[in-house]
């Protein structure tokens, strides 16, 4: 069976279908990628349009020393360079082993001056002044705000560029042109042009830039060369100290919802964090924000007054104004981000003189133009309130049909990793599994025919698949998720704690093999998460079932682990052993184990919430695409 995705022209217009390629090198002849699907899946696969490109890279954790001499020679001739070579080069720019490490810096001025020096080397310093930028900061929602803004302006007919972070599977996700990830060919072209110039001219104390600084200047290179009409730029971290803050005269600035995150860098109070975020405001440049807690709003207003910035607080979008159109990003919290995006887009059109051209008959401030509605409805962002139906085949089925022989496996993915975003995630997940499921699962994911006609015959179980980085505070995150779901009428019956495949300090090709599960993994952090989960559920500490194989590797639970209702069973000497949670040895084994569970239980419907880490979400997406 041959699977293909439809190509898209500018502004999302349908184009010529194309087959998914797995390119081995730049400008080399490649074979078409034929995806092998289980028998019986015809007419049951629906592809997310934003997943049209094959996976080529994810960030992973081990720091490696790479001999780049031969790779750098390829920069002279990009046609000889493979995508993996570029990923190896990028890996040498990672200066921290883990997220918690601090990067030595000599002050924000030096950091921004460094970025300006790199822009000079690339002959971009004056050219980026011509970019018509929307600059967006915030703790949560800034990525969604950027996606909504880009989609709105693209649907108004403009050539758009968007720079966001982090990426989930492929580094090219960070660079979108007209709503699509930049192609491998163009990425390699611009990548090696920047790499070669910086490598040759980064002298006299100016070293090669760290990873995010390099990606930032690469984004500017791409947007200048691609001659975009609008560049939507998401702040990486903070605002004042961020590499993107070399933008001196954006058209408009936006600050999404603020909360407590990255305290090790931005400060321990909401006021400290707000001061960093307000650092993107520029003198007399219009800015918009959403309703904030008073401690944060006071800082934003004070900064805006000092810079003579007209700062407007935008109310959440009123769905009644969309005339029945549903947002492309799910969750009630997206109304806040959509409202901010509408104001940013409207202001950008007005300040660039395009409002009157597009809407010559005028439009009231309270109205939302049809083009805006199209953008809001078609916006897509991986790993945020995303639903993916996994296609599970039964290799033992005589007919080859999966309709009656297998249960159902659905993944609900959200990269929430702060208390505020975890609360929003809990509300979204509860609404998705208890509300209008036809609407919920049609957004941002795969879907199977005949799904809802059989739901009443199935036993639904809500499962948590969780991990978070050690710089986060799971003592806050897990209780917030439990209480939010419970108050919304959803009770998670089982929790699985699993190590991520990817980590922080190496960029590899997504086409490489999935890491082997034969190595012993340190699961100390996952067992701590399990203890915190048990305490969140029961209010007290309880004995845990640390099931170990003879070689010391944690074993998978039995397949009936998900089916029973009793949360406890009798342990040694009459103790109560928790059976409502488990530490899993690896993510690939966990995905296969879940698939086996639904194969063995045709009446079982597993609704798996994947959250706590964007790395985890990206890893799950990568495995599901395999």
SESE-727426 format. One record per residue (C-alpha): x, z, y. Coordinates in Angstrom, 1 decimal, always signed. Layout:
BEGIN
<<X,Z,Y>> ...
//
This chain:
BEGIN
<<+0.0,+0.0,+0.0>> <<+1.3,-1.0,+3.4>> <<+0.8,+1.4,+6.3>> <<+1.2,+0.3,+9.9>> <<+0.5,+1.7,+13.3>> <<-0.7,-0.3,+16.3>> <<+1.6,-1.0,+19.1>> <<+0.6,-0.4,+22.7>> <<+1.3,-2.2,+25.9>> <<+1.4,-0.7,+29.3>> <<-1.3,+1.8,+30.2>> <<-2.3,+2.1,+26.5>> <<-3.7,-1.4,+26.1>> <<-3.8,-2.5,+22.5>> <<-0.9,-4.6,+21.5>> <<+0.4,-6.3,+18.4>> <<+0.6,-4.1,+15.3>> <<+4.1,-3.3,+14.1>> <<+5.6,-1.8,+11.0>> <<+7.5,+1.4,+11.2>> <<+11.3,+0.7,+11.0>> <<+14.0,+3.1,+9.9>> <<+16.9,+1.6,+11.8>> <<+20.4,+2.2,+10.5>> <<+22.3,+1.0,+13.5>> <<+21.8,-0.5,+16.9>> <<+21.0,-4.3,+16.9>> <<+21.6,-4.5,+13.2>> <<+19.3,-6.2,+10.7>> <<+17.0,-3.6,+9.1>> <<+14.4,-3.6,+6.3>> <<+10.9,-2.7,+7.1>> <<+9.9,+0.8,+6.2>> <<+7.2,+0.8,+3.6>> <<+5.6,+4.2,+3.3>> <<+4.6,+5.1,-0.3>> <<+1.3,+6.8,-0.4>> <<-0.5,+8.4,-3.3>> <<-3.1,+6.3,-5.1>> <<-6.6,+6.9,-3.9>> <<-5.7,+7.4,-0.3>> <<-6.9,+4.1,+1.0>> <<-9.2,+4.4,+4.0>> <<-8.3,+8.1,+4.3>> <<-5.2,+8.0,+6.5>> <<-5.5,+8.2,+10.2>> <<-2.3,+8.2,+12.2>> <<-1.7,+10.1,+15.5>> <<-0.7,+7.4,+18.0>> <<+2.0,+9.6,+19.3>> <<+3.7,+9.8,+15.9>> <<+4.3,+6.1,+15.7>> <<+8.1,+6.4,+15.8>> <<+10.0,+7.5,+12.7>> <<+11.8,+10.8,+12.9>> <<+15.4,+10.5,+13.9>> <<+16.6,+13.9,+15.1>> <<+15.8,+17.6,+15.3>> <<+17.8,+20.5,+16.6>> <<+19.3,+22.6,+13.8>> <<+21.2,+25.7,+13.8>> <<+24.8,+25.6,+12.4>> <<+27.6,+24.9,+14.9>> <<+30.0,+22.2,+13.5>> <<+33.3,+20.8,+14.7>> <<+32.9,+17.0,+14.9>> <<+35.8,+14.6,+15.2>> <<+34.5,+12.3,+17.8>> <<+37.5,+10.0,+18.3>> <<+36.1,+7.2,+16.2>> <<+32.6,+7.7,+17.6>> <<+33.7,+7.4,+21.2>> <<+35.3,+4.0,+20.4>> <<+31.8,+2.8,+19.6>> <<+30.7,+3.6,+23.1>> <<+32.6,+0.4,+24.2>> <<+30.3,-1.6,+21.9>> <<+26.8,+0.0,+21.5>> <<+25.9,-2.7,+19.0>> <<+28.3,-1.0,+16.5>> <<+26.8,+2.5,+17.1>> <<+24.2,+4.1,+14.9>> <<+21.7,+6.6,+16.1>> <<+23.4,+9.3,+14.0>> <<+26.6,+8.6,+16.0>> <<+24.8,+9.4,+19.2>> <<+23.4,+12.6,+17.7>> <<+26.9,+13.7,+16.6>> <<+28.1,+13.1,+20.2>> <<+25.2,+15.2,+21.6>> <<+26.1,+18.0,+19.2>> <<+29.5,+18.4,+20.8>> <<+27.8,+19.3,+24.1>> <<+26.0,+22.4,+22.7>> <<+27.9,+25.5,+24.0>> <<+25.8,+28.2,+22.4>> <<+25.5,+29.2,+18.8>> <<+22.1,+30.8,+19.2>> <<+19.3,+31.0,+21.8>> <<+20.3,+34.6,+22.6>> <<+23.8,+33.6,+23.7>> <<+24.6,+33.4,+27.4>> <<+26.2,+30.3,+28.8>> <<+29.1,+31.3,+31.1>> <<+28.3,+30.1,+34.6>> <<+29.8,+30.8,+38.0>> <<+26.5,+30.8,+39.9>> <<+23.6,+28.5,+40.6>> <<+25.3,+26.6,+43.3>> <<+28.2,+25.6,+41.0>> <<+25.7,+24.6,+38.3>> <<+23.7,+22.3,+40.6>> <<+26.9,+21.0,+42.2>> <<+28.1,+20.1,+38.7>> <<+24.9,+18.1,+38.1>> <<+25.3,+16.3,+41.4>> <<+28.9,+15.5,+40.5>> <<+27.7,+13.9,+37.2>> <<+25.1,+11.9,+39.2>> <<+27.8,+10.6,+41.5>> <<+29.9,+9.5,+38.5>> <<+26.9,+7.6,+37.2>> <<+26.2,+6.2,+40.7>> <<+22.8,+7.9,+40.7>> <<+23.0,+10.3,+43.5>> <<+21.4,+8.1,+46.1>> <<+19.2,+6.2,+43.7>> <<+17.3,+9.3,+42.4>> <<+16.3,+9.9,+46.0>> <<+14.1,+6.8,+45.7>> <<+12.3,+8.3,+42.7>> <<+8.7,+9.4,+43.5>> <<+8.8,+12.7,+41.6>> <<+6.2,+15.2,+40.4>> <<+8.2,+18.4,+39.7>> <<+6.5,+21.1,+37.5>> <<+7.7,+24.6,+36.6>> <<+5.9,+27.5,+34.9>> <<+6.0,+29.8,+31.9>> <<+3.2,+28.3,+29.9>> <<+1.3,+25.1,+30.4>> <<+3.9,+23.1,+32.4>> <<+4.4,+20.6,+29.5>> <<+0.7,+20.1,+29.2>> <<+0.4,+19.7,+33.0>> <<+3.1,+17.0,+32.9>> <<+1.4,+15.2,+30.1>> <<-2.0,+15.2,+31.8>> <<-0.4,+14.0,+35.1>> <<+1.5,+11.2,+33.4>> <<-1.6,+10.0,+31.6>> <<-3.7,+10.1,+34.7>> <<-1.2,+8.0,+36.8>> <<-0.6,+5.6,+33.9>> <<-4.3,+5.0,+33.6>> <<-4.3,+4.3,+37.4>> <<-2.0,+1.4,+36.6>> <<+1.5,+2.8,+37.4>> <<+4.7,+2.5,+35.4>> <<+5.4,+6.1,+34.4>> <<+8.4,+8.0,+33.3>> <<+8.3,+11.6,+32.0>> <<+11.0,+14.1,+31.1>> <<+10.0,+17.1,+29.1>> <<+11.6,+19.7,+26.7>> <<+12.1,+20.7,+24.1>> <<+11.7,+18.0,+21.5>> <<+10.2,+18.7,+18.1>> <<+11.6,+16.0,+15.8>> <<+13.4,+13.4,+17.8>> <<+15.4,+13.8,+21.1>> <<+13.7,+10.6,+22.3>> <<+10.5,+12.6,+22.7>> <<+11.9,+14.0,+25.9>> <<+12.0,+10.6,+27.6>> <<+8.7,+8.7,+27.8>> <<+8.2,+5.4,+29.4>> <<+4.5,+4.3,+29.9>> <<+3.4,+7.1,+27.6>> <<+5.7,+6.2,+24.7>> <<+9.0,+7.7,+23.5>> <<+11.9,+5.5,+24.7>> <<+12.9,+3.1,+22.0>> <<+16.1,+3.6,+20.0>> <<+17.6,+0.4,+21.4>> <<+17.2,+1.5,+25.0>> <<+18.1,+5.1,+24.3>> <<+21.4,+4.0,+22.8>> <<+22.1,+1.6,+25.6>> <<+21.6,+4.2,+28.3>> <<+23.2,+7.0,+26.3>> <<+26.5,+5.3,+25.7>> <<+26.7,+4.0,+29.3>> <<+26.4,+7.6,+30.5>> <<+28.6,+9.0,+27.8>> <<+31.5,+6.6,+28.5>> <<+31.5,+7.0,+32.3>> <<+31.3,+10.8,+32.1>> <<+34.0,+11.0,+29.4>> <<+36.3,+8.8,+31.5>> <<+35.7,+10.4,+34.9>> <<+35.0,+14.0,+34.0>> <<+38.4,+15.2,+35.2>> <<+39.9,+17.7,+37.6>> <<+38.1,+20.7,+36.2>> <<+34.8,+18.8,+35.6>> <<+34.2,+18.8,+31.9>> <<+31.5,+17.0,+29.9>> <<+28.1,+18.5,+30.8>> <<+26.3,+20.9,+28.5>> <<+23.5,+19.4,+26.5>> <<+20.6,+20.0,+28.8>> <<+22.5,+18.8,+31.9>> <<+23.5,+15.7,+30.1>> <<+19.9,+15.0,+29.0>> <<+18.8,+15.6,+32.6>> <<+21.1,+13.1,+34.1>> <<+20.3,+10.7,+31.2>> <<+16.6,+11.0,+32.2>> <<+17.4,+10.1,+35.8>> <<+19.5,+7.1,+34.5>> <<+16.6,+5.9,+32.3>> <<+14.0,+6.3,+35.1>> <<+16.1,+4.5,+37.7>> <<+17.0,+1.6,+35.4>> <<+13.5,+1.3,+34.1>> <<+12.2,+1.2,+37.7>> <<+9.3,+3.6,+37.1>> <<+6.7,+4.1,+39.8>> <<+6.5,+7.8,+39.2>> <<+8.8,+10.3,+37.5>> <<+7.1,+13.4,+36.1>> <<+9.8,+16.0,+35.6>> <<+9.3,+19.3,+33.7>> <<+11.6,+22.1,+34.5>> <<+13.7,+23.2,+31.5>> <<+14.1,+26.9,+32.3>> <<+13.1,+28.9,+35.4>> <<+13.3,+26.6,+38.4>> <<+15.9,+27.7,+41.0>> <<+18.8,+27.5,+38.5>> <<+17.5,+24.6,+36.5>> <<+19.4,+21.3,+36.3>> <<+16.3,+19.4,+37.3>> <<+16.3,+21.2,+40.6>> <<+18.8,+18.6,+42.1>> <<+15.6,+16.8,+43.1>> <<+15.6,+17.4,+46.9>> <<+12.5,+15.6,+48.0>> <<+9.8,+15.4,+45.4>> <<+6.4,+14.0,+46.3>> <<+4.7,+17.1,+45.1>> <<+5.5,+20.3,+43.2>> <<+3.4,+22.3,+40.7>> <<+3.7,+25.8,+39.2>> <<+1.8,+26.4,+36.1>> <<+0.8,+29.8,+34.7>> <<+3.5,+32.5,+34.9>> <<+4.2,+35.2,+32.4>> <<+6.9,+37.3,+30.8>> <<+9.3,+35.1,+29.0>> <<+13.0,+34.4,+29.0>> <<+13.5,+37.9,+30.5>> <<+17.1,+37.9,+29.5>> <<+17.8,+35.1,+32.0>> <<+15.0,+35.3,+34.6>> <<+14.5,+39.0,+35.0>> <<+12.4,+41.9,+33.6>> <<+9.5,+41.7,+36.1>> <<+6.9,+39.1,+36.8>> <<+8.1,+39.1,+40.4>> <<+11.6,+38.2,+39.3>> <<+10.3,+35.4,+37.1>> <<+8.1,+34.1,+39.9>> <<+11.0,+34.0,+42.3>> <<+12.9,+31.7,+39.9>> <<+9.9,+29.4,+39.4>> <<+9.3,+29.2,+43.1>> <<+12.9,+27.9,+43.5>> <<+11.6,+24.3,+43.0>> <<+9.5,+24.5,+46.2>> <<+11.1,+22.3,+49.0>> <<+10.5,+22.6,+52.7>> <<+7.2,+21.1,+53.9>> <<+6.6,+19.5,+50.5>> <<+3.0,+20.1,+49.2>> <<+2.7,+22.4,+46.2>> <<-0.1,+23.5,+43.9>> <<-0.4,+26.4,+41.5>> <<-3.0,+28.0,+39.3>> <<-4.5,+31.4,+39.6>> <<-1.8,+34.0,+39.0>> <<-1.5,+37.7,+38.7>> <<-1.1,+39.3,+42.1>> <<+2.6,+40.3,+41.5>> <<+3.5,+36.6,+40.9>> <<+1.2,+35.2,+43.6>> <<+2.7,+37.3,+46.3>> <<+6.1,+35.9,+45.5>> <<+4.9,+32.3,+45.5>> <<+3.0,+32.7,+48.8>> <<+6.0,+34.4,+50.5>> <<+8.4,+31.7,+49.3>> <<+5.9,+28.9,+50.4>> <<+5.5,+30.5,+53.8>> <<+9.2,+30.7,+54.4>> <<+9.6,+27.0,+53.5>> <<+6.5,+26.0,+55.5>> <<+5.1,+24.7,+52.2>> <<+1.3,+24.0,+52.0>> <<+0.6,+25.9,+48.7>> <<-2.9,+25.4,+47.3>> <<-4.3,+27.5,+44.4>> <<-6.2,+25.2,+42.0>> <<-9.2,+26.4,+40.0>> <<-9.6,+25.4,+36.3>> <<-11.2,+22.0,+35.8>> <<-15.0,+22.0,+35.6>> <<-15.9,+20.2,+32.4>> <<-19.2,+19.1,+34.1>> <<-17.2,+16.8,+36.3>> <<-15.9,+14.8,+33.3>> <<-19.3,+13.5,+32.4>> <<-19.0,+14.4,+28.7>> <<-15.4,+13.4,+28.3>> <<-13.3,+15.7,+26.2>> <<-9.7,+16.6,+27.1>> <<-7.1,+15.1,+24.9>> <<-5.4,+18.5,+24.5>> <<-7.5,+21.1,+22.8>> <<-8.2,+24.7,+23.9>> <<-10.0,+26.3,+26.8>> <<-6.6,+27.1,+28.4>> <<-6.1,+23.4,+28.9>> <<-8.7,+23.4,+31.6>> <<-6.3,+25.3,+33.8>> <<-3.5,+22.8,+33.2>> <<-5.9,+19.8,+33.6>> <<-7.1,+21.2,+36.9>> <<-3.5,+21.4,+38.2>> <<-2.7,+17.9,+36.9>> <<-5.7,+16.4,+38.8>> <<-4.5,+18.0,+42.0>> <<-0.9,+16.9,+41.5>> <<-2.0,+13.3,+40.7>> <<-4.4,+13.1,+43.6>> <<-1.7,+14.4,+46.0>> <<+0.9,+12.0,+44.6>> <<-1.5,+9.0,+45.2>> <<-2.3,+10.1,+48.7>> <<+1.3,+10.8,+49.8>> <<+2.6,+7.5,+48.4>> <<-0.2,+5.5,+50.1>> <<-1.8,+4.4,+46.8>> <<-5.1,+6.4,+47.0>> <<-6.8,+3.9,+49.3>> <<-5.4,+1.0,+47.4>> <<-6.9,+2.2,+44.1>> <<-10.0,+3.7,+45.4>> <<-10.8,+1.5,+48.5>> <<-14.4,+2.8,+48.6>> <<-13.2,+6.3,+48.8>> <<-13.8,+9.2,+46.5>> <<-14.9,+12.7,+47.4>> <<-12.4,+15.5,+46.8>> <<-14.9,+17.1,+44.4>> <<-15.2,+13.9,+42.2>> <<-12.9,+12.9,+39.4>> <<-12.3,+9.1,+39.3>> <<-12.9,+7.3,+36.0>> <<-9.2,+6.5,+35.7>> <<-8.5,+10.2,+35.9>> <<-11.0,+10.9,+33.1>> <<-9.3,+8.3,+30.9>> <<-6.0,+9.9,+31.4>> <<-7.3,+13.4,+30.7>> <<-9.0,+12.2,+27.5>> <<-6.0,+10.3,+26.1>> <<-3.2,+12.8,+26.9>> <<-1.3,+13.8,+23.8>> <<+1.4,+16.4,+23.2>> <<+2.9,+17.3,+19.9>> <<+2.9,+20.8,+18.6>> <<+0.3,+22.2,+21.1>> <<-3.1,+22.7,+19.6>> <<-2.4,+19.9,+17.1>> <<-4.4,+19.5,+13.9>> <<-3.0,+17.6,+10.9>> <<-4.8,+17.0,+7.6>> <<-2.3,+16.9,+4.8>> <<-3.0,+14.3,+2.2>> <<-2.7,+16.0,-1.2>> <<-2.7,+13.9,-4.3>> <<-3.4,+15.1,-7.9>> <<-0.7,+13.5,-10.1>> <<-2.7,+14.6,-13.2>> <<-5.9,+13.0,-12.1>> <<-6.9,+10.2,-14.5>> <<-8.7,+8.2,-11.9>> <<-6.1,+8.7,-9.2>> <<-8.8,+9.8,-6.7>> <<-8.1,+12.9,-4.6>> <<-11.7,+13.2,-3.4>> <<-12.9,+15.5,-6.2>> <<-9.7,+16.7,-7.9>> <<-8.0,+18.5,-5.1>> <<-8.8,+21.2,-2.5>> <<-8.1,+20.8,+1.1>> <<-5.0,+21.6,+3.2>> <<-5.2,+21.5,+7.0>> <<-2.4,+22.5,+9.4>> <<-3.2,+23.9,+12.9>> <<+0.0,+23.7,+14.9>> <<+0.8,+25.4,+18.2>> <<+4.2,+26.4,+19.4>> <<+3.1,+29.6,+21.1>> <<+5.9,+32.1,+21.6>> <<+4.9,+34.3,+24.5>> <<+2.1,+37.0,+24.6>> <<+0.0,+34.8,+26.9>> <<+0.4,+31.7,+24.9>> <<-0.2,+33.6,+21.6>> <<-3.5,+34.8,+23.0>> <<-4.5,+31.2,+23.9>> <<-3.4,+30.0,+20.5>> <<-5.6,+32.6,+18.8>> <<-8.6,+31.6,+20.8>> <<-8.0,+27.9,+20.1>> <<-7.5,+28.4,+16.3>> <<-10.7,+30.5,+16.1>> <<-12.7,+27.9,+17.9>> <<-11.2,+25.1,+15.8>> <<-12.1,+26.7,+12.4>> <<-15.5,+28.2,+13.4>> <<-16.8,+25.8,+16.0>> <<-17.3,+22.0,+16.0>> <<-14.8,+21.1,+13.3>> <<-15.5,+17.4,+13.6>> <<-14.4,+17.5,+17.2>> <<-11.5,+19.9,+16.6>> <<-9.8,+18.0,+13.9>> <<-10.3,+14.6,+15.4>> <<-7.8,+15.5,+18.2>> <<-4.1,+15.1,+17.8>> <<-4.0,+14.7,+14.0>> <<-4.9,+13.0,+10.8>> <<-8.3,+13.0,+9.3>> <<-9.9,+12.1,+6.0>> <<-13.3,+10.4,+5.4>> <<-16.0,+12.5,+3.8>> <<-14.3,+15.7,+4.9>> <<-17.2,+17.6,+6.3>> <<-19.8,+16.6,+3.8>> <<-18.0,+18.7,+1.2>> <<-17.1,+21.7,+3.3>> <<-20.1,+23.7,+2.2>> <<-18.8,+23.6,-1.4>> <<-15.4,+25.0,-0.5>> <<-14.0,+28.5,+0.0>> <<-12.1,+28.5,+3.3>> <<-9.1,+30.7,+3.8>> <<-7.3,+31.1,+7.1>> <<-3.5,+31.4,+6.5>> <<-0.8,+32.2,+9.0>> <<+2.6,+30.5,+8.7>> <<+4.9,+32.3,+11.1>> <<+8.4,+32.6,+12.4>> <<+9.9,+33.3,+15.8>> <<+13.4,+33.5,+17.2>> <<+15.0,+36.9,+17.3>> <<+15.1,+36.9,+21.1>> <<+11.3,+37.2,+21.1>> <<+9.3,+40.4,+20.6>> <<+7.2,+40.1,+17.4>> <<+5.9,+43.6,+18.0>> <<+3.9,+42.1,+20.9>> <<+3.2,+38.6,+19.5>> <<+1.8,+39.5,+16.1>> <<-0.7,+42.2,+17.3>> <<-1.8,+39.9,+20.1>> <<-2.6,+37.1,+17.6>> <<-4.4,+39.4,+15.2>> <<-6.6,+41.0,+17.8>> <<-7.4,+37.7,+19.5>> <<-8.4,+36.0,+16.3>> <<-10.5,+39.0,+15.2>> <<-12.3,+39.3,+18.5>> <<-13.2,+35.6,+18.1>> <<-14.6,+36.1,+14.6>> <<-11.6,+34.8,+12.6>> <<-9.8,+37.0,+10.1>> <<-6.5,+35.7,+8.7>> <<-6.5,+36.5,+5.0>> <<-2.8,+35.8,+4.2>> <<+0.4,+35.7,+6.3>> <<+3.5,+33.7,+5.2>> <<+6.8,+34.4,+6.9>> <<+9.3,+31.6,+6.5>> <<+12.7,+30.7,+7.9>> <<+12.9,+27.5,+9.9>> <<+14.9,+24.5,+8.8>> <<+16.1,+23.7,+12.3>> <<+18.0,+26.0,+14.5>> <<+19.7,+25.7,+17.8>> <<+23.2,+24.2,+18.0>> <<+23.3,+20.9,+16.3>> <<+21.4,+17.7,+16.8>> <<+21.0,+15.6,+13.6>> <<+19.2,+12.5,+12.5>> <<+15.7,+13.0,+11.2>> <<+16.4,+10.3,+8.7>> <<+18.9,+12.5,+6.9>> <<+17.9,+14.4,+3.7>> <<+15.9,+17.6,+3.9>> <<+18.2,+20.6,+3.6>> <<+18.7,+21.7,+0.0>> <<+16.9,+24.9,-1.0>> <<+19.6,+25.9,-3.5>> <<+21.6,+28.0,-1.0>> <<+20.7,+31.6,-0.6>> <<+19.1,+32.3,+2.8>> <<+19.2,+35.5,+4.8>> <<+15.6,+36.6,+5.1>> <<+16.2,+40.0,+6.8>> <<+14.4,+38.8,+9.9>> <<+11.4,+37.5,+7.9>> <<+11.0,+40.8,+6.1>> <<+11.0,+42.6,+9.4>> <<+8.3,+40.3,+10.6>> <<+6.3,+41.1,+7.5>> <<+6.6,+44.8,+8.1>> <<+5.4,+44.3,+11.7>> <<+2.5,+42.2,+10.4>> <<+1.4,+44.9,+7.9>> <<+1.6,+47.5,+10.6>> <<-0.6,+45.3,+12.9>> <<-3.2,+45.0,+10.1>> <<-3.2,+48.5,+8.8>> <<-1.9,+50.5,+11.7>> <<+0.7,+52.2,+9.4>> <<+3.7,+51.2,+7.4>> <<+3.2,+50.3,+3.8>> <<+5.2,+49.4,+0.8>> <<+6.1,+45.7,+0.5>> <<+6.5,+43.6,-2.5>> <<+10.0,+42.2,-2.3>> <<+9.8,+39.9,-5.3>> <<+13.3,+38.8,-6.2>> <<+14.6,+36.5,-8.8>> <<+17.6,+37.6,-10.9>> <<+19.9,+35.6,-8.6>> <<+18.6,+37.6,-5.6>> <<+16.6,+34.7,-4.0>> <<+13.0,+35.6,-3.0>> <<+10.5,+34.1,-5.4>> <<+7.4,+32.2,-4.5>> <<+4.1,+34.1,-4.9>> <<+1.8,+33.1,-7.8>> <<-0.7,+30.3,-7.1>> <<-3.7,+32.7,-7.2>> <<-2.1,+34.7,-4.4>> <<-4.3,+32.9,-1.9>> <<-7.5,+33.2,-3.9>> <<-8.1,+36.9,-4.3>> <<-9.9,+39.0,-1.8>> <<-8.2,+42.4,-2.3>> <<-5.4,+43.0,+0.2>> <<-3.6,+45.5,-2.0>> <<-2.8,+46.2,-5.6>> <<-1.3,+49.2,-7.4>> <<+2.5,+49.3,-7.4>> <<+5.1,+51.4,-9.1>> <<+4.2,+55.1,-9.5>> <<+0.7,+54.4,-8.1>> <<+1.9,+53.2,-4.7>> <<+0.0,+50.6,-2.8>> <<+1.8,+47.3,-2.5>> <<+0.8,+44.8,+0.2>> <<-0.3,+41.5,-1.3>> <<-1.9,+40.0,+1.8>> <<+1.5,+38.7,+3.1>> <<+4.7,+37.2,+1.6>> <<+8.2,+36.2,+2.7>> <<+8.8,+32.7,+1.5>> <<+12.3,+31.5,+0.6>> <<+12.2,+28.2,+2.5>> <<+9.9,+26.0,+4.5>> <<+10.1,+22.9,+2.1>> <<+9.2,+25.1,-0.9>> <<+6.4,+26.7,+1.1>> <<+4.8,+23.3,+2.0>> <<+5.0,+22.2,-1.7>> <<+3.6,+25.5,-2.8>> <<+0.6,+25.2,-0.5>> <<+0.0,+21.7,-1.8>> <<+0.1,+23.0,-5.4>> <<-2.4,+25.7,-4.5>> <<-5.0,+23.3,-3.4>> <<-4.3,+20.9,-6.3>> <<-5.0,+23.8,-8.7>> <<-8.1,+24.9,-6.8>> <<-10.5,+22.0,-6.0>> <<-12.9,+24.4,-4.2>> <<-10.2,+25.8,-2.0>> <<-9.8,+24.9,+1.7>> <<-6.7,+26.2,+3.3>> <<-6.6,+26.3,+7.1>> <<-2.9,+27.1,+8.0>> <<-2.0,+28.2,+11.5>> <<+1.6,+27.4,+12.2>> <<+2.9,+29.2,+15.3>> <<+5.5,+31.5,+16.8>> <<+8.2,+28.8,+17.3>> <<+8.3,+25.2,+18.4>> <<+11.3,+24.8,+16.0>> <<+9.0,+25.9,+13.2>> <<+6.2,+23.5,+14.3>> <<+8.7,+20.6,+14.6>> <<+10.0,+21.3,+11.1>> <<+6.5,+21.4,+9.6>> <<+5.7,+18.1,+11.3>> <<+8.9,+16.6,+10.0>> <<+8.0,+17.7,+6.4>> <<+4.4,+16.5,+6.6>> <<+5.6,+13.0,+7.8>> <<+7.9,+12.8,+4.8>> 
//
